[in-house]
Amino acid sequence: MEKVAVLGSGEVGTTLANGFLGLGHAVMRGSRDLAKLAEWKAKAGKNASTGTFAEAARWGELVVLSVKGGAAESVIDLCGADALADKTIIDTTNPIAEQPPANGVLAFFTTLDRSLLERLQARAPRAKFVKAFSCVGSNLMVKPKLKGGPPTMFICGNDAGARARVRDVVAEFGWEVEDLGTAEAARAIEPLCILWCIPGFLHDDWSHAFKLLKA
Ligand SMILES: NC(=O)c1ccc[n+]([C@@H]2O[C@H](COP(=O)([O-])OP(=O)(O)OC[C@H]3O[C@@H](n4cnc5c(N)ncnc54)[C@H](OP(=O)(O)O)[C@@H]3O)[C@@H](O)[C@H]2O)c1
């Protein structure tokens, strides 16, 4: 059993926390407002707990970052870079800007030359950030059932050992995994969120995922 800290009180946090509990791990969810997590905690069983972002970050052996993209750097600050040092951080965040989508196309507050993952890595240099789960809706993150078999999750991050750990997690959650190497690859992975959301905004279709086909 591993101690998994899930930072975030939203739907991604709920989905992945329940996924890790289902695999037999212990989960502490972090939030600024524990009242938001009270109902989840009451139902989630003996291996579930809640705390501040800092408490969860200190407690976790593996950390999931699932907070609003625009708040992600400040959540890292609330955790304290030391609490995250040497830990693998599964970074689900997307740098979605505040303005509404234009004809279904989300705006980002980052550029194609510097991803949110790279900004987070710079904020906590000794943490081992790995992008994962960012290019699919929370409804399909755990054991997705889709025509055409398991979809592909794209991951990246600077630490090869952390990427290998996250590859195992993502595979246990029912995905094929495409490891795209170091942090710069997040410049390509994060915008897949924009593409994934377009059918949702245009046609209310949120039931799809990407698959990499190979010869
Ligand atoms: N929803 C999806 O299907 C989906 C899919 C793929 C990736 N993602 C990405 O995953 C992340 C989580 O998404 P979500 O939909 O679960 O939740 P969300 O609504 O994007 O984020 C909720 C979390 O962000 C924190 N937060 C918001 N503003 C904050 C601030 N000013 N300071 C500190 N913390 C703040 C909240 O903290 P408190 O708990 O303290 O309120 C809460 O834990 C996002 O980056 C999103 O883009 C989402």
The ligand as a Gaussian input file, in Angstrom:
#p B3LYP/6-31G(d) Opt

LIG

0 1
 N      -12.318000      18.184000     -15.119000
 C      -11.761000      17.386000     -16.000000
 O      -12.421000      16.501000     -16.594000
 C      -10.284000      17.507000     -16.287000
 C       -9.669000      16.612000     -17.171000
 C       -8.295000      16.669000     -17.394000
 C       -7.536000      17.633000     -16.717000
 N       -8.152000      18.520000     -15.870000
 C       -7.341000      19.488000     -15.166000
 O       -7.178000      18.981000     -13.845000
 C       -7.194000      20.049000     -12.896000
 C       -8.321000      19.818000     -11.887000
 O       -9.554000      19.907000     -12.548000
 P      -10.950000      19.762000     -11.752000
 O      -12.009000      19.945000     -12.775000
 O      -10.938000      18.553000     -10.908000
 O      -10.935000      20.950000     -10.723000
 P      -10.801000      22.550000     -10.848000
 O      -12.129000      23.128000     -10.632000
 O      -10.063000      22.920000     -12.096000
 O       -9.858000      22.845000      -9.602000
 C      -10.341000      22.708000      -8.301000
 C       -9.175000      22.802000      -7.348000
 O       -8.400000      23.981000      -7.616000
 C       -8.130000      24.618000      -6.387000
 N       -8.072000      26.069000      -6.550000
 C       -8.862000      26.852000      -7.333000
 N       -8.510000      28.145000      -7.175000
 C       -7.497000      28.167000      -6.274000
 C       -6.708000      29.190000      -5.709000
 N       -6.882000      30.482000      -6.028000
 N       -5.732000      28.833000      -4.828000
 C       -5.534000      27.544000      -4.488000
 N       -6.257000      26.520000      -4.991000
 C       -7.219000      26.829000      -5.867000
 C       -9.308000      24.271000      -5.507000
 O       -8.858000      24.375000      -4.188000
 P       -9.849000      24.207000      -2.919000
 O      -10.065000      22.728000      -2.809000
 O       -9.039000      24.766000      -1.835000
 O      -11.089000      24.964000      -3.256000
 C       -9.637000      22.869000      -5.907000
 O       -8.935000      21.933000      -5.131000
 C       -7.347000      21.319000     -13.709000
 O       -6.078000      21.885000     -13.922000
 C       -7.965000      20.858000     -15.011000
 O       -7.631000      21.690000     -16.105000
 C       -9.503000      18.469000     -15.661000

